Amino acid sequence: AGGRKLQQAAPVAVVPPVLTIQQNPLKPAYFSFNYPVTMVDSSRWLLTSDSVRIVNFIAKMDSVLPRQISLEHPWAPGKTYRLEILPGAVTDFWGQTNSDTIRRIIHVPTEKQVGGLNLRLEKLQAGQTYVVQLLDGISMVEERTFVADKGDKTLNFTKLGVSTYTARIIGDLNRNGRWDTGDYWLHRQPEVIVSKKLEPLRANWEV
């Protein structure tokens, strides 16, 4: 009013939230990237617990999933870890490195905070290779490959975080460990893939 200019408030910098990972104590932690990874500099991976730096871990590329890095460490149940992936820690296929620090909190549940899943598969074809994937949303939790010796099989998954999982099974005809589309010229049908959403898993429980 009265010809006075109104001052606009300065934009507030938004800090992205630090994601928390519920970590199975028996498995590596997995991190996915947008492009295939060609180099990992583990000296730029800073892992701490109770403000103490941890050095006995292994960060390595996945030979099957090139966009994924696994972090191996003897996780202690009930512990919380902080991970900082510093700039330059990961190099992709194009020679580019991460320019920002990636932060994650890794929480390892206690025995009473996890559950188990017994997955029974039926109507299998003896002698065929199958890939079974357990997913939490779109994230892969565990993957197993086996050759069926009869028409049914039971797979046991332990120390899973509380969540609602989806089981996906692939009839892996060419035994390359992944789902393949068909080929019109070779008269080959796409490999069969079936998904099923499972009953919610509760703490200290089995489904």
Solvent accessible surface area in square Angstrom, and as a share of the most:
residue,aa,sasa,rsa
1,A,114,0.88
2,G,88,0.85
3,G,82,0.79
4,R,191,0.70
5,K,184,0.78
6,L,154,0.77
7,Q,179,0.79
8,Q,174,0.77
9,A,98,0.76
10,A,82,0.64
11,P,133,0.84
12,V,131,0.75
13,A,91,0.71
14,V,133,0.76
15,V,125,0.72
16,P,99,0.62
17,P,109,0.69
18,V,56,0.32
19,L,94,0.47
20,T,73,0.43
21,I,44,0.22
22,Q,108,0.48
23,Q,9,0.04
24,N,20,0.10
25,P,20,0.13
26,L,115,0.57
27,K,69,0.29
28,P,33,0.21
29,A,1,0.01
30,Y,92,0.35
31,F,14,0.06
32,S,92,0.60
33,F,41,0.17
34,N,119,0.61
35,Y,111,0.42
36,P,39,0.24
37,V,10,0.06
38,T,67,0.39
39,M,120,0.54
40,V,31,0.18
41,D,52,0.27
42,S,52,0.34
43,S,79,0.51
44,R,109,0.40
45,W,0,0.00
46,L,46,0.23
47,L,0,0.00
48,T,27,0.16
49,S,13,0.08
50,D,108,0.56
51,S,114,0.73
52,V,99,0.57
53,R,133,0.48
54,I,25,0.13
55,V,122,0.70
56,N,92,0.47
57,F,27,0.11
58,I,100,0.51
59,A,12,0.09
60,K,94,0.40
61,M,86,0.38
62,D,37,0.19
63,S,118,0.76
64,V,104,0.60
65,L,75,0.37
66,P,70,0.44
67,R,127,0.46
68,Q,23,0.10
69,I,0,0.00
70,S,8,0.05
71,L,0,0.00
72,E,55,0.25
73,H,26,0.12
74,P,97,0.61
75,W,11,0.04
76,A,39,0.30
77,P,76,0.48
78,G,40,0.39
79,K,79,0.34
80,T,60,0.35
81,Y,6,0.02
82,R,123,0.45
83,L,1,0.01
84,E,47,0.21
85,I,1,0.01
86,L,59,0.30
87,P,57,0.36
88,G,23,0.23
89,A,1,0.01
90,V,8,0.04
91,T,24,0.14
92,D,23,0.12
93,F,123,0.51
94,W,168,0.59
95,G,51,0.49
96,Q,120,0.53
97,T,69,0.40
98,N,26,0.13
99,S,94,0.60
100,D,104,0.54
101,T,36,0.21
102,I,44,0.22
103,R,108,0.40
104,R,59,0.22
105,I,37,0.19
106,I,0,0.00
107,H,46,0.21
108,V,0,0.00
109,P,8,0.05
110,T,56,0.33
111,E,106,0.47
112,K,153,0.65
113,Q,86,0.38
114,V,11,0.07
115,G,7,0.07
116,G,7,0.07
117,L,8,0.04
118,N,68,0.35
119,L,18,0.09
120,R,139,0.51
121,L,17,0.09
122,E,107,0.48
123,K,195,0.82
124,L,19,0.09
125,Q,119,0.53
126,A,65,0.51
127,G,42,0.41
128,Q,31,0.14
129,T,8,0.05
130,Y,19,0.07
131,V,0,0.00
132,V,1,0.01
133,Q,15,0.07
134,L,0,0.00
135,L,15,0.08
136,D,57,0.30
137,G,60,0.58
138,I,171,0.87
139,S,66,0.42
140,M,62,0.28
141,V,43,0.25
142,E,19,0.08
143,E,73,0.33
144,R,74,0.27
145,T,81,0.47
146,F,25,0.11
147,V,81,0.47
148,A,3,0.02
149,D,122,0.63
150,K,116,0.49
151,G,35,0.34
152,D,42,0.22
153,K,70,0.30
154,T,67,0.39
155,L,13,0.06
156,N,82,0.42
157,F,2,0.01
158,T,78,0.45
159,K,45,0.19
160,L,2,0.01
161,G,20,0.19
162,V,87,0.50
163,S,30,0.19
164,T,47,0.27
165,Y,9,0.04
166,T,36,0.21
167,A,11,0.08
168,R,71,0.26
169,I,33,0.17
170,I,4,0.02
171,G,5,0.05
172,D,1,0.01
173,L,111,0.55
174,N,82,0.42
175,R,153,0.56
176,N,55,0.28
177,G,25,0.24
178,R,148,0.54
179,W,97,0.34
180,D,30,0.16
181,T,85,0.49
182,G,30,0.29
183,D,41,0.21
184,Y,171,0.65
185,W,209,0.73
186,L,119,0.59
187,H,162,0.72
188,R,118,0.43
189,Q,141,0.63
190,P,67,0.42
191,E,10,0.05
192,V,107,0.62
193,I,73,0.37
194,V,83,0.48
195,S,69,0.44
196,K,135,0.57
197,K,147,0.62
198,L,21,0.11
199,E,111,0.50
200,P,82,0.51
201,L,5,0.03
202,R,138,0.50
203,A,48,0.37
204,N,100,0.51
205,W,129,0.45
206,E,111,0.50
207,V,46,0.26
